[in-house]
Amino acid sequence: MAFQPHEKEVSEFVAARFIGEWISFTRNDVEVNGTIFKIMDNSVIVEISPEDAKEIGAPSNMTVISHKKYTIVETQETQEKQEKK
């Protein structure tokens, strides 16, 4: 017996995210900025600078952040995407 796929409702916040969008988050008391690399149901994979990765103790310049733990950094591209919706 196989389980049927369960359609999960996506929040407006998550639906508005896009690849390449700048976000900000805090890890180990360090404020970090990065760009969204991949969007998942409960989190995003973010590309950060090698310097920030070293400062927060991340093993690489890619890290996972819960949708609940980051904020959007307003850029021209972010504003343009929001205006199109």
Secondary structure per residue as TSV (DSSP state, phi and psi in degrees):
chain	resnum	aa	ss	phi	psi
A	1	M	-	360.0	128.1
A	2	A	-	-103.7	145.9
A	3	F	-	-79.0	140.8
A	4	Q	-	-78.0	143.5
A	5	P	-	-61.6	140.7
A	6	H	-	-105.7	118.5
A	7	E	-	-76.3	118.2
A	8	K	-	-96.9	135.3
A	9	E	-	-71.3	133.7
A	10	V	-	-98.5	130.7
A	11	S	-	-69.3	160.0
A	12	E	H	-61.1	-38.3
A	13	F	H	-59.6	-48.6
A	14	V	H	-68.1	-40.7
A	15	A	H	-63.3	-26.8
A	16	A	T	-83.0	-9.1
A	17	R	-	-74.3	152.6
A	18	F	-	-145.2	155.2
A	19	I	T	-62.0	135.2
A	20	G	T	91.3	-6.0
A	21	E	-	-70.7	137.5
A	22	W	E	-80.2	132.5
A	23	I	E	-131.2	165.6
A	24	S	E	-131.5	141.0
A	25	F	E	-152.1	165.5
A	26	T	E	-115.3	131.1
A	27	R	E	-139.4	130.8
A	28	N	T	53.4	42.1
A	29	D	T	62.0	22.4
A	30	V	E	-118.2	127.4
A	31	E	E	-78.1	124.7
A	32	V	E	-126.4	138.6
A	33	N	E	-112.7	147.5
A	34	G	E	-163.3	179.4
A	35	T	E	-114.8	144.8
A	36	I	E	-69.4	126.7
A	37	F	E	-100.5	-38.9
A	38	K	E	-150.2	141.3
A	39	I	E	-107.9	127.2
A	40	M	-	-120.0	178.4
A	41	D	S	-58.1	-48.1
A	42	N	S	-111.9	-2.9
A	43	S	E	-159.1	176.0
A	44	V	E	-127.9	151.5
A	45	I	E	-95.8	129.0
A	46	V	E	-119.3	136.9
A	47	E	E	-94.7	123.8
A	48	I	-	-119.5	169.7
A	49	S	-	-71.4	152.0
A	50	P	H	-58.8	-33.2
A	51	E	H	-65.4	-45.4
A	52	D	H	-64.4	-39.4
A	53	A	H	-59.6	-44.5
A	54	K	H	-64.8	-41.8
A	55	E	H	-64.6	-35.7
A	56	I	H	-93.7	-1.4
A	57	G	T	79.9	23.6
A	58	A	-	-81.6	142.1
A	59	P	S	-72.2	-16.0
A	60	S	S	-148.1	-178.8
A	61	N	S	-88.6	12.1
A	62	M	E	-115.4	135.4
A	63	T	E	-145.2	158.9
A	64	V	E	-102.9	134.0
A	65	I	E	-131.2	130.6
A	66	S	E	-63.2	147.2
A	67	H	G	-59.3	-24.0
A	68	K	G	-80.0	-10.5
A	69	K	G	-111.5	8.0
A	70	Y	E	-132.5	163.8
A	71	T	E	-125.1	159.7
A	72	I	E	-86.8	135.2
A	73	V	-	-93.5	119.7
A	74	E	-	-69.6	124.2
A	75	T	-	-130.7	171.2
A	76	Q	H	-59.4	-41.9
A	77	E	H	-64.3	-41.0
A	78	T	H	-60.6	-46.2
A	79	Q	H	-62.3	-42.7
A	80	E	H	-64.2	-40.8
A	81	K	H	-65.5	-39.7
A	82	Q	H	-66.4	-37.2
A	83	E	H	-67.4	-30.1
A	84	K	H	-73.7	-18.9
A	85	K	-	-84.2	360.0
